[in-house]
Amino acid sequence: MAYLTFDSLGRRMTYNPGAEVVVSHEHVVVSFAGERRQVASGTTVEQFLEQILGTVPQDILAALVNRRMVMLDYPLLGFQVDLEAVRASSREGEAVARQSACLILLEAVRELYPEARIAVGQSLGGGYFFSWHAPTPLTPQIVASIERRMNEICAEDRRFERRRATTEEAEAIFRASGQDSKLALLATHRSSTVALASCGSFVDIAHGAMALSTGRVRGFAVVPYENGLLLRFPRNGDPRHLPPLAPQPKLFAAYRETRSWNEVLGVANVGSLNRMCLTGEISDLIRIAEGFHEKKIAGIADAIAAEAKRLRLVLVAGPSSSGKTTFIRRLDVQLRVDGIQPVGLSLDNYFLDRDRTPVGQDGKPDYEALEALDLELFNTHLAALLRGDEVEMPRYDFVRGRRADRDHWTRQRLLPDQVLLVEGIHALNRRLTEAVPERAKYRVFISALTQLTLDDHNRIFTSDTRLLRRIVRDRLFRGHPATRTLEMWGDVRRGEARGIFPFQEEADVIFNSALVYEPAVLRVYAERFLLEVPREHPAFTEAYRLLKFLGWFVPVFPDEVPHTSILREFIGGSAFET
């Protein structure tokens, strides 16, 4: 057995009884890029990279030390560490660049317009929307001056400073600067310290790693948008290319509707949600949030019923874990209330035989491609059903990877008082239903578009709600550990970006399935499942980030979640389970 001891200078030593030498821990062994090197304990990541590479390349923004995201000024300590550089082109690097740019924006606004307050909102057009609150109305000239000052700060190449302060010290800083949303967030923070970040006079809670300095944050733009401004980011970490800014009025309207719901509920950020959890107001909050959902679904059903003679095909699309299954069941109920009998048509039964599935760029079968469906047969059946003809609908055998024998097919006819309901990731793609006149279609896009923020300046990733939903559902009902869900998530997101989100503005209505209280409920399950991810697993980086994120929420037990709630699709106990 080895013992930890200290020499007369206070240096750590390991003593092995019976061994001939005493091993000093003044050094740490660093595994980096397939090699192992020994450096002095306390060497920062920046210093290590300078020793190895001569200089730290501009596109290295942060690092993973034992799969935990850190800044480049992080000291290397311990016996041995695994080190990976985080580059701007990676998903982790993109998050670092965005968080760094946001802090530069906040600093620029503080310097130029100290009387103004901006609050972060939704992700739009490859950037983040910020609302403007100030005695002076926001003008294009003000927006241009903010962008100009941000570029000046970047040219100064200021170091991002991250330090730990006592919780009481942090509260004093935020109280003096009138940042009530951060005080509310810290009200349930039980650690004795909190990480703070700055690149000037503006001090923020550090919710993640920043770049080494402002000079490494490049390629952003600030533009006016609606009643606020949009901080835009380059694509794939390439500062030379900003994605085109396409108008997204329907998506923005859905965000704005949810924000107004949150204002009615009195919950704009996690701090206010936590307060309601502790005061017992959470029960009313849950009921009202669910009431908003029911009212919206009823409104969609009423809109379909009002055009019943024209609309014969209802198409529902949305990304993974958006709650499509429960939404459709609830829409079915509301349509029946309006005297309309919906008939479901499953796209799964129209998959091509597995040996005919198109191949993706990675050389593997691409089951999420539109071409993986038998589009010709599907459109033939759609046209026949809408004419009132009877069709023989196929069944797909997923075990054999091919269409079932014809004696397992079913016959279907659409009656005059019925409407055809189709759900699938490609439902809004016009090619899927090109045999049906556009005037006969009603399109619904469903996604979990959270408008809850950590505080006024730190947003919650829109996809995190769906990811947590899927982690919980996969672990509870599909036997998949969190490691598998996290491993697959990148491919899922890429498929959504290609086949789902480009069509969301085609929808007649966007339904936001996010519930303002749901992260507090999901924490009860997800925290446990994320702790199962081994530290040596590649998915640990994301699991660790999610655990830190969930730690800001006061947990809420699921007892009061209605059994018709979309959330029940993921935690169990749904009234629609078969």
C-alpha positions in Angstrom: 0.0 0.0 0.0 1.3 3.5 -0.9 1.0 6.4 1.5 0.6 10.1 0.8 3.0 12.2 2.8 4.8 15.5 2.7 8.4 16.6 2.9 9.8 19.5 5.0 8.9 22.0 2.3 5.3 20.8 2.1 5.7 18.9 -1.2 3.5 15.9 -1.7 5.3 12.5 -1.7 4.2 8.9 -2.1 5.9 6.4 0.1 5.8 2.7 -0.8 7.0 0.5 2.1 9.7 -1.9 1.0 10.5 0.1 -2.1 13.9 1.6 -2.7 12.7 5.0 -3.9 10.3 7.7 -2.8 8.3 9.0 -5.8 7.8 12.8 -5.9 4.5 14.3 -7.1 6.1 17.6 -8.2 5.4 16.4 -11.7 2.4 15.2 -13.6 2.3 12.9 -16.6 0.2 14.3 -19.4 -1.2 12.1 -22.2 -1.7 14.3 -25.3 -2.0 13.5 -29.0 -0.9 9.9 -28.5 2.2 10.8 -26.4 3.0 11.0 -22.7 5.0 13.8 -21.3 6.0 14.8 -17.8 5.7 18.5 -16.8 5.9 20.3 -13.5 2.8 20.1 -11.4 0.7 23.3 -11.8 1.8 23.9 -15.4 -1.2 25.4 -17.2 -2.7 23.9 -20.3 -1.6 27.0 -22.2 2.0 26.6 -21.0 1.9 22.9 -21.9 0.7 23.5 -25.4 3.4 26.2 -25.9 6.0 23.7 -24.8 4.7 21.1 -27.3 3.5 23.3 -30.2 5.7 26.4 -29.8 2.6 28.5 -29.7 -1.1 27.9 -29.0 -3.0 27.9 -32.4 -5.7 30.5 -32.6 -8.4 27.9 -33.2 -7.7 26.1 -29.9 -10.2 27.7 -27.5 -10.3 25.4 -24.5 -9.3 21.9 -23.5 -10.6 18.7 -22.1 -8.7 17.5 -19.0 -9.9 14.0 -18.0 -12.9 14.7 -20.3 -13.9 17.8 -18.3 -14.0 21.1 -20.2 -11.6 23.7 -18.8 -10.0 27.0 -19.9 -6.5 27.1 -21.2 -5.2 28.7 -17.9 -6.3 25.6 -16.0 -3.4 24.1 -14.0 -2.5 20.5 -14.6 -2.4 18.6 -11.2 -2.4 15.1 -9.9 -0.6 11.9 -10.9 -1.7 11.7 -14.6 -4.1 13.6 -16.8 -5.5 13.0 -20.3 -5.5 16.2 -22.3 -7.4 17.1 -25.5 -7.4 20.4 -27.3 -10.9 21.9 -28.0 -10.9 23.5 -31.4 -13.3 26.1 -32.7 -14.7 23.7 -35.4 -15.9 21.2 -32.8 -19.3 21.2 -31.1 -17.6 21.9 -27.8 -15.4 24.7 -29.3 -18.5 26.3 -30.9 -20.1 26.4 -27.4 -17.0 28.1 -26.0 -16.9 30.6 -28.8 -20.5 31.5 -28.3 -20.3 31.9 -24.6 -17.2 34.0 -25.0 -18.9 36.2 -27.6 -21.9 36.7 -25.3 -19.6 38.0 -22.5 -17.9 40.4 -24.9 -21.4 41.7 -26.0 -22.4 42.2 -22.3 -19.1 44.0 -21.7 -19.6 46.3 -24.7 -23.1 47.2 -23.7 -22.0 47.9 -20.1 -19.2 50.2 -21.4 -21.3 52.1 -24.0 -24.8 52.1 -22.5 -24.6 51.5 -18.7 -28.2 52.4 -18.2 -29.3 49.6 -20.6 -30.2 46.0 -19.8 -30.2 43.2 -22.4 -31.7 39.8 -21.8 -30.8 36.7 -23.8 -33.6 34.8 -25.5 -34.0 32.2 -28.2 -31.6 30.8 -30.8 -32.4 32.2 -34.2 -30.7 32.4 -37.5 -27.4 30.9 -36.3 -27.3 33.3 -33.3 -28.9 34.4 -30.1 -31.7 37.0 -29.8 -31.3 39.6 -27.0 -34.1 41.9 -26.0 -33.3 45.5 -25.2 -34.5 47.4 -22.1 -33.3 51.0 -21.8 -34.6 54.6 -21.7 -33.1 55.0 -25.2 -34.9 53.1 -28.0 -32.7 50.6 -29.9 -31.7 51.9 -33.3 -29.5 50.5 -36.1 -26.9 53.1 -35.1 -26.8 51.7 -31.5 -26.5 48.2 -32.7 -23.7 49.2 -35.1 -21.8 50.9 -32.2 -22.1 47.8 -30.0 -20.7 45.6 -32.8 -17.9 48.1 -33.3 -17.0 48.2 -29.6 -17.0 44.3 -29.5 -14.5 44.3 -32.4 -12.4 46.8 -30.5 -12.4 44.6 -27.4 -11.3 41.7 -29.5 -8.5 43.7 -31.0 -7.3 44.5 -27.5 -7.0 40.8 -27.0 -8.1 41.0 -23.3 -7.7 37.9 -21.2 -10.9 36.2 -20.0 -10.7 36.0 -16.3 -12.3 33.2 -14.4 -12.1 33.1 -10.6 -13.8 31.5 -7.7 -15.5 33.8 -5.2 -17.5 33.0 -2.1 -21.2 32.9 -2.7 -21.6 35.9 -0.4 -19.1 37.9 -2.4 -20.8 37.0 -5.7 -24.1 38.0 -4.3 -22.7 41.4 -3.2 -21.3 42.0 -6.7 -24.7 41.2 -8.3 -26.6 43.1 -5.7 -24.5 46.2 -6.4 -25.0 45.9 -10.1 -28.8 45.3 -9.9 -28.6 41.8 -11.4 -31.7 40.3 -9.7 -31.9 37.2 -11.9 -28.4 36.1 -10.8 -29.3 36.7 -7.1 -32.4 34.5 -7.6 -30.3 31.8 -9.2 -27.8 31.8 -6.3 -30.5 31.7 -3.7 -30.6 27.9 -3.8 -26.8 27.5 -4.6 -25.4 25.5 -1.6 -21.8 25.5 -2.5 -19.6 27.9 -0.5 -18.1 29.3 -3.8 -19.2 30.2 -7.3 -17.2 30.6 -10.5 -17.2 34.1 -11.9 -16.1 35.3 -15.4 -15.2 38.6 -16.9 -13.3 40.3 -19.7 -13.6 43.8 -18.2 -16.0 45.4 -15.7 -19.0 43.2 -16.4 -19.0 40.1 -14.1 -21.0 37.0 -14.9 -21.5 33.6 -13.4 -19.3 31.2 -15.3 -21.4 28.4 -16.7 -18.7 27.0 -18.9 -15.2 27.6 -20.3 -14.3 30.8 -22.0 -11.6 31.3 -24.7 -8.1 32.3 -23.6 -8.6 35.9 -24.7 -11.0 38.0 -26.7 -8.7 38.0 -29.7 -9.6 34.3 -30.3 -13.3 35.2 -30.7 -13.8 36.0 -34.3 -16.4 36.1 -37.1 -19.5 37.2 -35.1 -21.9 39.9 -36.2 -24.6 42.0 -34.4 -27.7 43.0 -36.3 -31.1 44.5 -35.4 -33.9 42.0 -35.2 -37.5 42.7 -34.3 -37.4 44.7 -31.1 -33.9 43.6 -30.1 -30.7 42.5 -31.5 -29.2 39.2 -32.8 -25.7 38.1 -32.0 -24.7 35.9 -34.9 -22.0 33.3 -35.0 -19.9 31.8 -37.8 -20.6 28.3 -39.0 -18.3 25.4 -38.0 -15.9 27.8 -36.2 -14.9 29.4 -39.6 -14.7 33.2 -39.0 -15.0 33.8 -42.7 -18.5 32.5 -43.1 -21.7 33.5 -41.4 -24.7 31.4 -42.3 -27.4 33.3 -44.4 -30.0 35.0 -42.2 -33.3 33.7 -43.5 -36.5 35.2 -42.0 -38.1 32.9 -39.5 -41.3 34.7 -38.5 -43.3 31.6 -37.5 -40.5 30.3 -35.2 -40.0 33.8 -33.7 -43.8 34.1 -33.1 -43.8 30.7 -31.3 -40.9 31.8 -29.1 -42.7 35.1 -28.4 -45.9 33.3 -27.5 -44.0 31.0 -25.0 -42.2 34.0 -23.5 -45.6 35.7 -22.9 -46.9 32.5 -21.3 -43.9 32.6 -19.0 -44.6 36.2 -18.0 -48.2 35.2 -17.1 -46.7 32.4 -15.0 -44.2 34.7 -13.4 -41.3 32.4 -14.4 -38.6 33.9 -16.7 -35.6 32.1 -15.3 -34.5 29.2 -13.2 -34.2 31.3 -10.0 -37.9 32.2 -10.1 -38.8 28.6 -10.9 -36.8 27.4 -7.9 -38.5 29.9 -5.7 -41.9 28.5 -6.7 -40.7 25.0 -6.0 -39.8 26.0 -2.4 -42.9 28.0 -1.7 -45.4 25.4 -2.9 -46.5 27.5 -5.9 -45.3 24.8 -8.2 -48.6 23.0 -8.1 -50.4 25.9 -9.6 -47.6 26.5 -12.1 -47.9 22.9 -13.4 -51.6 23.2 -13.8 -51.5 26.5 -15.7 -48.6 25.4 -17.9 -50.5 22.3 -18.9 -53.6 24.4 -19.4 -51.6 26.5 -22.0 -50.8 23.3 -23.9 -54.4 22.1 -23.9 -55.7 25.4 -25.0 -53.1 25.5 -27.9 -54.0 22.0 -29.0 -57.7 22.7 -28.9 -57.0 25.8 -31.0 -55.2 23.7 -33.6 -58.1 21.3 -33.7 -60.6 24.2 -34.1 -58.6 25.6 -37.0 -58.7 22.2 -38.8 -62.5 21.9 -38.1 -63.2 25.3 -39.4 -61.8 24.2 -42.8 -63.0 20.6 -42.6 -64.4 20.6 -46.2 -61.0 21.7 -47.6 -58.5 20.0 -45.2 -58.2 16.2 -45.6 -54.6 15.7 -44.6 -53.0 16.8 -41.3 -49.2 16.4 -41.3 -47.2 16.5 -38.0 -43.4 16.7 -38.0 -40.9 17.4 -35.3 -37.4 16.4 -34.1 -36.6 13.5 -31.7 -38.2 13.6 -28.3 -40.4 16.6 -29.1 -43.5 14.8 -27.8 -45.1 14.0 -31.2 -46.8 10.8 -29.9 -48.7 12.4 -27.0 -49.4 15.5 -29.1 -51.1 13.5 -31.8 -53.2 11.6 -29.2 -54.3 14.8 -27.6 -55.0 16.4 -31.0 -57.1 13.2 -31.8 -59.3 13.9 -28.8 -59.8 17.5 -29.6 -60.6 16.7 -33.2 -63.2 14.2 -32.1 -64.7 16.9 -29.8 -65.1 19.0 -33.0 -66.8 16.1 -34.8 -63.9 15.0 -36.9 -62.7 11.4 -37.0 -58.9 11.3 -37.5 -57.4 8.2 -39.2 -53.7 7.6 -38.6 -51.3 6.6 -41.4 -47.9 5.3 -40.4 -44.9 6.2 -42.5 -43.0 3.4 -40.9 -45.0 0.9 -43.1 -43.7 2.6 -46.3 -40.0 2.0 -45.7 -38.1 0.4 -48.6 -36.7 -3.1 -48.1 -33.4 -2.8 -46.2 -31.3 -3.8 -49.3 -32.8 -0.8 -51.2 -32.1 1.8 -48.5 -29.9 4.7 -49.7 -26.4 5.0 -48.4 -25.2 8.1 -46.6 -21.8 9.8 -46.9 -20.4 7.5 -44.2 -21.2 4.5 -46.4 -23.9 3.2 -44.0 -27.6 2.8 -44.7 -29.3 6.2 -44.1 -32.7 5.2 -42.7 -33.6 8.8 -42.0 -33.3 9.9 -45.6 -36.5 10.8 -47.4 -35.5 8.4 -50.1 -35.6 5.5 -47.6 -39.4 5.6 -48.1 -41.4 4.3 -51.0 -42.5 7.7 -52.1 -44.3 6.5 -55.2 -46.5 3.9 -53.4 -47.2 6.4 -50.5 -48.4 9.1 -52.8 -50.4 6.6 -54.8 -52.2 5.6 -51.6 -52.7 9.1 -50.4 -54.4 10.2 -53.6 -56.6 7.1 -53.6 -57.7 7.6 -50.0 -58.5 11.3 -50.5 -60.7 10.3 -53.5 -62.6 7.9 -51.3 -61.1 4.8 -52.8 -60.1 1.7 -50.7 -56.4 0.9 -50.6 -54.4 -2.1 -49.4 -51.9 -0.7 -47.0 -48.5 -2.4 -46.5 -47.0 -3.6 -43.2 -43.3 -3.4 -42.6 -41.4 -6.2 -40.8 -38.6 -4.5 -39.0 -37.1 -7.8 -37.8 -36.6 -9.0 -41.4 -36.0 -5.5 -42.7 -38.5 -5.8 -45.5 -42.2 -5.4 -46.3 -44.4 -8.1 -44.8 -46.2 -10.6 -47.0 -49.3 -9.3 -48.7 -51.7 -11.3 -46.5 -50.6 -9.2 -43.6 -51.6 -5.9 -45.3 -54.7 -4.0 -44.2 -57.5 -2.4 -46.2 -58.4 1.3 -45.5 -60.9 3.8 -46.8 -61.3 7.4 -45.8 -64.9 8.4 -45.1 -66.3 12.0 -45.7 -66.2 12.9 -42.0 -62.6 11.7 -41.5 -59.2 13.3 -41.9 -55.9 11.6 -42.5 -53.3 12.1 -39.9 -49.6 11.5 -40.9 -46.7 11.9 -38.4 -43.0 11.6 -39.3 -39.8 13.4 -39.5 -40.3 14.2 -43.2 -44.0 15.2 -42.9 -43.5 18.8 -43.8 -41.3 18.0 -46.9 -43.5 18.7 -49.9 -42.0 15.8 -51.8 -43.5 13.4 -49.3 -47.1 14.4 -50.3 -46.7 15.9 -53.7 -49.7 13.9 -55.0 -52.0 15.9 -52.7 -53.1 19.5 -53.5 -51.5 22.0 -51.1 -54.9 23.4 -50.2 -55.9 20.0 -48.7 -53.0 20.0 -46.3 -52.6 21.3 -42.8 -49.0 21.2 -41.4 -48.0 21.2 -37.8 -44.4 21.5 -36.6 -43.7 20.4 -33.0 -40.6 21.0 -31.0 -39.5 21.8 -27.4 -38.5 25.4 -27.6 -37.6 26.3 -24.1 -37.8 30.0 -23.2 -36.6 29.5 -19.6 -33.1 30.9 -19.0 -30.6 30.4 -16.2 -30.6 34.1 -15.7 -30.8 37.3 -17.9 -27.6 36.5 -19.7 -27.2 32.7 -19.8 -29.6 30.7 -21.9 -30.5 27.1 -21.8 -29.6 25.2 -25.0 -32.9 24.5 -26.8 -31.9 20.9 -27.6 -31.0 20.1 -23.9 -34.7 19.6 -23.0 -35.1 17.1 -25.8 -31.8 15.3 -24.9 -32.8 15.0 -21.2 -36.2 13.7 -22.2 -34.6 11.1 -24.4 -32.0 10.0 -21.8 -34.8 9.4 -19.3 -37.1 7.6 -21.8 -34.3 5.4 -23.3 -33.1 4.4 -19.8 -36.6 3.7 -18.3 -38.4 2.0 -21.3 -35.9 1.0 -23.9 -33.1 -0.4 -21.8 -30.5 2.0 -23.3 -28.0 3.5 -20.8 -27.2 7.3 -21.0 -23.9 6.5 -22.7 -25.7 5.1 -25.7 -28.2 8.0 -26.0 -25.3 10.5 -25.7 -23.3 8.6 -28.3 -26.2 8.7 -30.8 -27.2 12.3 -30.2 -24.8 13.8 -32.6 -26.1 11.7 -35.5 -29.7 12.5 -34.5 -29.0 16.2 -34.5 -27.3 16.1 -37.9 -30.3 14.2 -39.3 -32.7 16.8 -37.9 -30.6 19.7 -39.3 -30.9 18.1 -42.8 -34.4 16.7 -42.9 -36.5 18.5 -40.3 -35.6 22.0 -39.3 -35.3 23.4 -42.9 -39.0 22.8 -43.3 -40.3 24.3 -40.0 -41.4 27.6 -41.6 -43.6 25.6 -44.0 -45.9 24.8 -41.1 -49.3 26.3 -40.7 -48.7 26.3 -36.9 -45.7 25.6 -34.6 -46.5 23.9 -31.3 -44.0 24.4 -28.6 -44.0 21.2 -26.4 -41.6 22.6 -23.8 -43.0 22.9 -20.3 -41.4 25.6 -18.1 -41.2 23.3 -15.1 -40.0 20.1 -16.8 -36.2 20.4 -16.2 -37.0 20.2 -12.4 -38.9 17.0 -12.9 -36.4 15.5 -15.3 -33.6 16.1 -12.8 -35.1 13.5 -10.5 -34.4 10.8 -13.2 -31.7 12.2 -15.4 -29.2 13.0 -12.6 -29.2 9.3 -11.5 -28.8 8.0 -15.1 -26.0 10.5 -16.0 -24.1 9.4 -12.9 -23.8 5.9 -14.5 -21.6 7.3 -17.3 -18.0 6.2 -16.6 -15.4 8.9 -16.3 -13.3 7.2 -19.0 -16.1 7.1 -21.5 -16.1 9.6 -24.4 -19.7 10.6 -23.4 -18.6 11.7 -20.0 -17.8 15.2 -21.2 -21.5 15.8 -22.2 -22.8 13.9 -19.1 -20.7 16.1 -16.8 -22.0 19.3 -18.5 -25.6 18.2 -18.1 -25.0 17.2 -14.5 -23.7 20.7 -13.7 -26.7 22.2 -15.6 -29.2 20.1 -13.7 -27.6 21.1 -10.4 -29.1 24.6 -10.7 -32.7 23.2 -10.4 -34.6 22.5 -7.3 -36.0 19.0 -8.0 -39.7 18.5 -8.4 -41.3 15.0 -7.9 -43.6 13.9 -10.7 -46.6 13.2 -8.6 -48.5 16.3 -9.8 -47.6 16.0 -13.5 -51.0 15.2 -15.2 -51.2 11.8 -16.8 -52.1 13.5 -20.1 -49.0 15.6 -20.1 -46.4 15.4 -22.9 -43.8 14.9 -20.1 -45.5 11.6 -19.2 -44.3 10.2 -22.6 -40.8 10.3 -21.2 -41.1 9.6 -17.5 -44.0 7.1 -17.7 -47.6 7.0 -16.4 -49.2 8.4 -19.6 -52.9 8.0 -20.0 -52.2 7.3 -23.7 -49.9 4.3 -23.1 -51.2 1.2 -24.8 
